């Protein structure tokens, strides 16, 4: 019977995403659908499945893997002060960034959540509806990081200030309740050890981090498909930290969460993370969510009048606890987006399941109360994403075009500037030749300057750009300006360097600084060779509708996908894939990996949108 129930659960896990894709159910997270299906196939409706020791053990592994992957999702770079990493242009254009950074906003927002969750817990205790003050405060302050990340990924917001803010609030909404739950279990649990022993978890985590810090530097050289060393390391960390946590009287989920943080700090590759996601979300985690639904016996829960009263009250408490974030988000973002972000942070499920599991093992909560908390959390997962998708729209700061500044207006730069202006670029040109200004200013925006010294260019804001093109004929002047621009903080600099003196080391110096250098003779040689070897090159160059593009794939929506399955595969032709500095001749079955550089041809109108979609960090 155990095996039959497990087969039914695994069949449900297989069919759920297929059915959601078939009927285009995008508003509900997959985890929510799995719980709902678990309710349907469990004692609440059809009673096809009953939990057994085997299924309970797999479910426990599922919640451990889920918390491990949650720890792995935390992006600790968001906690660093980014101001020194920003270019001067980003610092200049960022709306309120120095005063209201994502980190500051998230700290303020989650502080309001802590205060409101304590007040709500006190209200429930005074009213006699739920007497465990600390447990209620922990539950009301939880946020489902996994569901929030999924919603932000679908909107491609993780690389934007709004997405980073909501992500950080959610990180606090999982990290802080985890620590509070550990303290709660240590104080009120019957098998708990002394609180100071909890420091052993951090000590072991630090030891593992130091011991395996160089692991990912060299494992690629010895890794084989039959060894999968990175996956073995991950499960070693999980088992070790879970064992340590349980040994000191803490909960196993705390150990799993810390193990995920340790692996994250070891900086694993994207391939490692994708394989761990495949193991977790492909097997263990669906069993956990479906089993959670199976364990919810609605026939029993809904016959209790108090439970029926608690469900809407707990739902309101989950929502009201997050409402303070609305005024915090309004400090930087639009009113509608502040509402959308507040609604999304009200989504809670993962930590609620973990907290309720611990509370039931400690016998500090009844089955009816646990069911009411869980059903209320289920409602937040249904309603909150709907509100978010309804009200969110792009922020003005996210619609800024890429700024390109040309120094030097001549026959080689003006035509390029004219074409770029038709795309997603804000182009400006600067010249110190009055005759060139008279010739070109009617065709492109050209600014006439008396001097081209680095200080003059800096004072006029020429270096405040995303891309700087030094197209002046004077190689030495370009060399000096390129160094000054690099020191100023311009991230991408393209320099024309026509000096063919082999003893001049300036070109090599620029390349070592990360400056992109080109010269007319080499460009002509490369073009002529291409024409000889590939006669169709001339057709492509003369084609006014198509062009050649290069893009680095940073959007996870398009990684681990075969080229033939890309949604825009019919609109572009990918000629080269550059991976780890190696050229790959692609075909339809070639899988796109995170960080790949694609060289492709396509229609000028659609290619810019495709390139932007692929390059959006998500």
Beta strands, then each sheet from edge to edge (+ up, - down):
strand 1: 402-407
strand 2: 425-431
strand 3: 446-448
strand 4: 467-470
strand 5: 492-496
strand 6: 516-518
strand 7: 546-552
strand 8: 561-562
strand 9: 572-579
strand 10: 582-584
strand 11: 591-592
strand 12: 597-603
sheet 1: 3+ 2+ 1+ 4+ 5+ 6+
sheet 2: 7+ 12- 9+ 10-
sheet 3: 8+ 11-
end
